[in-house]
Amino acid sequence: MGFVRQVVALLFIITVPIALVTTNIRIAANEPRVYEYAADTYDSPETTGIPRGELLRASAGIREYFRNDESRLFIRVIDSEGETVPLFTSRETQHMHDVKSVLQMTFRVQEVAVVFVLAYVVAIFIWARESGLRTLATQLIIAGGVGLVAIGAIGAFAAIGFDQFWERFHGVLFSNDLWQLDPERDHLIQMFPEEFWRDVTIWIGIGTVAELAVLAFFSAIYLGVTRHERVVYDATLADGARA
């Protein structure tokens, strides 16, 4: 039974950073302001020749596509000349299908991770005594350390050369080269250039580090506050055993 508890505790430590990262990814994928940032910072209306309002409407369609059961993304927009045209080429829509598959898998991982973390914490509160809560706090500090090391390693690799990191990242996630688009004519990469994804990666990394740091900080405070009570409790038990 002790071995099972150790395995579950280890899974908890690993799952906490995963739950936070995947939650932040889910928020970013569904947050309209992220898409507005892409349009305004990287001037996609100018590079695509499509009005900002149409691009934001298309972005809403992309967010909906990530949530629905449609196999293919098909969006038509009104360009600067007033003509209604398809926003993406066939190659781009095929790539978006791959992106949707990866995102939906990420969303499922996020759901499982969050449920597991919450169930573990609830179980500690319901069945554990004070020592169990202190153990939970210690595990959260360890989880913070594990997450910081993992994010730091990925961040260091990305900082050395984001282009290489981005290429390796796509090589791991996708089994084809559909993600290699032409920035001169493909609207998808014009709307969301590599620099935009660098920014999003930084946001998610910083956000996750901050969340892990907050959890570790309050856990350390709890351990400090309850340390005296724990020492007294242990001494009482020892005196009772001697008696």
Sequence and secondary structure as in RCSB ss.txt:
>XXXX:A:sequence
MGFVRQVVALLFIITVPIALVTTNIRIAANEPRVYEYAADTYDSPETTGIPRGELLRASAGIREYFRNDESRLFI
RVIDSEGETVPLFTSRETQHMHDVKSVLQMTFRVQEVAVVFVLAYVVAIFIWARESGLRTLATQLIIAGGVGLVA
IGAIGAFAAIGFDQFWERFHGVLFSNDLWQLDPERDHLIQMFPEEFWRDVTIWIGIGTVAELAVLAFFSAIYLGV
TRHERVVYDATLADGARA
>XXXX:A:secstr
 HHHHHHHHHHHHHHHHHHHHHHHHHHHHH HHHHHHHHHHTTHHHHH S HHHHHHHHHHHHHHHHS  SS   
EEE TTS EEESS HHHHHHHHHHHHHHHHHHHHHHHHHHHHHHHHHHHHHH  HHHHHHHHHHHHHHHHHHHHH
HHHHHHHHHH HHHHHHHHHHHH SSSTT   TTT HHHHHS HHHHHHHHHHHHHHHHHHHHHHHHHHHHHHHH
HHHHHHHHHHHHHHHHH 
